[in-house]
């Protein structure tokens, strides 16, 4: 179906959702940060509020923190 967001999952025990923000350019990338290693896995570029809502909806996320 057009416009329907496909649901996805992530390892909730070992990873947490994060938006990585560049202080210099303002670029924002949504992804998951490994709780143990701190390694960031980028999933999608966030250009608009809709992009952020789509990411959060796809992974069933209610809260997300920003990492600078």
N, C-alpha and C positions, 0 to 999 in steps of 0.2 A: 504494500500500500504506500502511496506517495505521502510524504510528510510524517509518517509514523516513525518514531525513534525505536530502533532495535535495542532491546535490553542486553546488558553485558554484566559480567561480574569481575571481581578482583579478589585477591587474597587479603581478606579483612584482618586476619591474625598478624600478618607480617608487613602489610603496607597500609599507608594512610593517604587519602586524597589531598593534594596540595596544588595551589596555583603558584608557579614560580614566576616572579615578577622581576624584570630588569629595571634597576634604578635609573640607568642611563637612557634607555630607549623607551621604557614604558611597556615593552612587549610582555605579554602574559601567556604562559603555556600551562595547560592543565595536565596533570598526570598523577603518578603515585610514587611516594617516597618510601623506600624500605626502612622500616623502623629500626632494624639492627645495624645496617651498613650506612644508611643515609643516602644511598644511591637513588637518583631520580629517574623515573621512566616517563618520558613525555608521551602524551596521547594526542592532544590536539591544541592548536593555536586558538587563543581566545581573543577575538577582535571586537565582539559585541556582547551585550548582556544576554542576548538570545543564545550565543555560543555557550556561555557559562551554564545557562539553564538546561540546554540540551545535554551537555556533559554530565551535569548533576542528575538529570532525569535518567540518562542511559545507564548510569552505575548506581542508581537509587541512593544518592548522597543527599543528606539534609544539611550538613555543615561542611565547610571547607576552609582551610586556613591558607594564608598567603605566606610565601617564603621569599625573602628578598636577598 
